[in-house]
Amino acid sequence: APLAVAGQRLCRWEGRRAFSDGGVLQIKTPEFGAESITEGTMQEWNKKAGDFVEAGEVIATIETDKVSVEVKATQSGTILEVLVAVDETVQVGQPLATMQPGGTALPKKAAEAQPAAA
């Protein structure tokens, strides 16, 4: 049976693939603001695989000995895979996650929006 894809979400986190990897983006560790700072520690993930993100949305925070840096999505799309765990050391330019650009956020299920029948 064909894979049902809603909102062009790539179902890689379920072990299936709906689109080619041609459009997949890597989200990389940004510069930390000073050339002397080349690594930091992944402090927090605000998003997980399967989450839709808007361009400019903060998806993670990396902490160095001097600054905390927010990692922002450069485009709207769906996070496919998180490549770095919290508390792991990351280098500037290191891939942190993969993302399928495009699509839109799926609407919340109607069941979530309505109270359960008594």
ABEGO torsion letter per residue (X at the ends): XBBBBBGGBBAAAAGBBABBAAABBBBBBBBAGBAABABBBBABBABBBGBBBBBGBBABBBBBAABBBBBBBABBEBBABBABBBGBBBBBGBBABBBBBEEBBBBBBAAAABBBBX
